[in-house]
């Protein structure tokens, strides 16, 4: 029997509602389980959303633009928690520069709170992740009861405000389903964090004792592998690479008759994360030969026998949409 994502979401929500019943009215509990639209304002009007925040960090111009795109989407979705950007303290929001203009845009148009920070960078075997430790500064945003950190190399598809109402836990993260489940690895691309000076102190010590191949994900798994609340990867994280994968068992689950339906999977997902190596991140131009070779293959529909290219069309659309939004919101082309 096909086990739908909606059923899994309802089961997950039912468990949370039991735990939350002492603090939420019945009408709020019912609204909490809806995965097809942002939460109704009327049902959760008693929640003090200023206690919560979506948090981004940016260490360069490309990631500043990514954050603009993330906050613009939250603005479109009428998400209620605060929005915070941690940005390098050497950047001046008042300066006449691309970076200054992007900072002012976030502040003025999307009510983003700007928090200057020192970028956390260490010698690393991979320069791509050398500054990823900066993400962990979200654990130190103790002005909030809970923050939601999302990697900015992604696209928010639906608001995730319900995650701020989870039962208490130092951090909640999904499994890195694309790596398999035997090692129970958590992904830091989506983190629901209860900021804490003591927790941040432990992380700070781990950062400064990290080896050359230890990045934010390794540090977090070392600390929280057995203490984190585990979020269901459906619907909270979907990799673009899933649309290129020959098999989808890890994402769909082990039910023998579960079928891959790219349209349905996308309609359920709340956060789409760009991960398609050797295809470049969406703000960088991928050589055409690589793109042609790595794009999703068309398959034959098992019922009609006709070519089914939906996965390819959706996948190419993700990159096209990112490029168009980058130009519209930041005035930046794909390099």
N, C-alpha and C positions, 0 to 999 in steps of 0.2 A: 504494500500500500504506500502511495506517495505521501510522505510526511512534509507538509508545506512549511515554509518559513513562518507564515502567519500563526500556525499551530504552535511552533516552537516558541515564538515570541509571546503568545498568550500563556503558555506554560511557564515561561520565565517570569512573566509579569505576575502571574497568580502567586508564585512563591514570594516575590517581592512584596506584593500587596499584603500577604499574611504578616510579613515582618514589619510593614509600614502602617498597618491598620490603626495602631494606637496614636499615630500622628497625622493621618490623612482622613478626611471625610469620605464617605462611600462614593460620592460623585467624582471625587478626585481619583480614587482607586480605579474606577471604571475608565476614566479618561487616560490614565497612565498606560493602559494596555494598547492604546491605538497606535499602530505603526504606520498608518497611511497618511497622516497629516500632522502638522504641528499641534501641540497641546492646546485645548481651548482655554482662553483667558478666564472665562467665567468659572470653570471647574477648579482652577488652581490660583484663584485671585488672592487666597490667603497666604501664599508662599512669598517670603521676602527674597526675591530673586537677586537683590543687591549683595547677598551673602555668597553668591556664586559667580564664576567667570569662565568664559572660554579664553584660553591662554595660547598665544603664539610667540615664537621667538624668531628673530631675523638677524643674520650676521652679515649680509651683503645685499646689494640692490635687487638681485633676482629673488631672494627670499622675502624682501620687503614687498615686492609686487605680489608674490604668492600670498602673503598675509592680507594684502588689500583685497585680493580675490576671495579669500576665505571669509573675511569680515563682511564684504559686500553680500555674499550669499546668506550669511546669518541675518543680515539686515533685511534681505528679501523675504526670508522665512519668518520674520518677526519673532526671532528668538529673544527671550526675555533676560537671561543672565547678562552680567557685565561682559565687556570684551577688553582684553589686556594684551598689549604687545610689549615684549621685552626686546629692546633694541640696543645696539652698541652705544655706549655713553659718549663716544667721540663724534657721533652724528648730531647735528644741530637742527631741530625741526624748523627753526626760523631761517635757516640758510637757503639761499637761492640755488638749489641743486635738485637733481632728480630725487635723491634720498629725502631731502627736506620736504619736497612737494608731496611725496608719498606718505610721509609721516603726518603732515597737515591734513591730507585727504582722509586718512583713517580717523583722525581725531574729530574733524569737522563733520564728515558725512556719515560715519558709522559709529559714532560715540565711543571710540576706542580710547582707553586709558593708556598713555605712553609711560613705560617704566624703563629708564636707562639702566643698563647692566654692563658688567665687564664680561666680554666673551670668554668662555672657558675653552681654551685650545691647548692640546698637548701633542707632543711628537707622536706620530702614528704611522702605521704601515700602509694606511689608506687615507690620503688627504681628503677624500670625499666626506669622511666621518670625523675628521680631526676636531671639528667644533661642535659635534653633536652633544657633548657634555653640557653645553649651554641650556639644552632642553630641560635638564634636571633642576635648573633654578626655579622651575614651577613649584617644586616642593617647598620653596622658601617664601611663597606669596601668602604669608600668614594673615594678611588682611582679609582673606576669604576663608569661609568654612570648607569650600570644595572648589576645585578648578578642573576643567577638562582640557587636556593638552592634545592637539591633533597635529600630526606632521603636515607641514604646509605644502608638501609635494603631493597634494591630493585635492579632491573636490568634495565638498559637502553636498549631499543629495537631499537629505532631510534633516530637520532640526533634531537634536539629541538631548533636549532639555530634561527629559525624564531621567537621564543618568545622574543628575545632581541629587536625586531623591533616593538613591540607593541606600541600603543599610550601611552603618559605619564600617569602614575598612581603610587602612593606610593608603591603598591604591587598588584600583580595579582595572584589569587589562584583558584583552582577548588573547587566545592562543595564536601563535604564528602558524596557522593551519597549513600553509604552503610548505612548511618544513616537516610536516608529519606530526604525530601526537605522542610518539614513544618517549620523547625527551621532555614533553610538557613545557616547551619554551613559550614564553609570553612575548608579545610584540609591544614595543614602546610607541608605535604609531598612533595608538589611541590609549590615553591614560586618564582615568578619573582619580584625582589626587586629593587627599586631605592634607593640606599644607601643615607642616609641623617643624619646629626648630630642631627637635631631637632627631626626627627622621632625616631632615636635611643634613644634620651633623654627620650621621652615619654615611650618607651619600657623598658628602664632601670628602670624608676620609677615604672612601673607596675611589673617588675620582683621582685623588692625588697619589694613590697607591696602584693605579691601573697600569697594566702592562701594555705593550705596543699594539696588541690586537684586542684590547678590551675597550669596547665602546659603551654607549649608554644602555644598549639592550643587554649586554653581558653583565653589566653592573646591576641592573634592575632584576635580572633573573637570579643573580647570586643572592640578592637581598630578599626578594619577594616571591621566589618560585613556590614556596610552601605557605606564604602568608597573604598573597594577593587574592582578592575576589576575582574570579574568572568570568569575564563577559562572553556571551556567545558571539562568535565571529560573524554569524548571520544574526542580525543584519548590520552589525557595527563596523565591519571592515571587509572590503572586497578589493582584491588586487586587479589592476588592469590586465596583468599577466594571466589571470584565470581565463580570460577570453581566448588566449593563445594555447592553453594547456590541452594536450590530447585526452586527458582524463580529469574528472572533476570529483573524484571520490572524497578527497579531504574536505573540499568545500561543502559538498552536498550531504556528506555523511555516508554511512555504510549500508543504507537500505538498498537491497539488490535491484529494485525496480525504479529507483529514483532516476529521473531523466534530466539532463541538462537543458534548460530553456533560458537562453541568454536574456530575452526580453523580461521574463518573470524575475530572474535573479536581479537584474538591474532595478526593476521597479520596487523590489524589497529593500535594497541596500540603502544605507544611510551615509556611508563614507567610502569613496572610491579613491584608492591609493595607487599612484603611478609607480609601477615596478615591472619593468619589461626588459631587463638586460638581455642582449646587448643594445636594445633600443634606448636612446638617450632620454633623460628627463624631458618633460614637455616644453621647457623653455629653451632647449638646445635642439639644433637641427640634426636629425639623423640622416646619414647618407642614404640616398634613394635605393642603392643595391641592398643595404641592410634592412631598410624598411620593407622592401619587396619580399625579401627572404623570410623575415620574422613576423609579418602580419598574420593574423589567424587564417587558417585554411578554410575554404568552403567544404562543407560536407554534403552528403546526400540524405535528403529527408527519408526516413524509414517507411513512411506511409505513401508518399507521392513519388519518391525516387528522383525528385527534382533537386537541383543544387540549393543548398541552404547557406547563405552568406551573411546571416544576421550578425553573428559574432564579429566578423570582419568589419561590417558596416558600423556597428556600435563602437568598436575599438578605434577605428579611424576617426569616428566622430568625437571621441574623448579628446584626442589630440587637436583636432580642428577647433573644437569649442574652447579648449584652453588657450590656444593661440589667439583666437578672436577676442576672448575676454581680456587677455593680457594686453592686447593692443588698445581695446576700448577703455580699460580702467587705468592703465599705467602709461600708455603711449609707447610701449616697448614691443619690438618685433622678436620673433624667435631667432636666436643667433645661428 
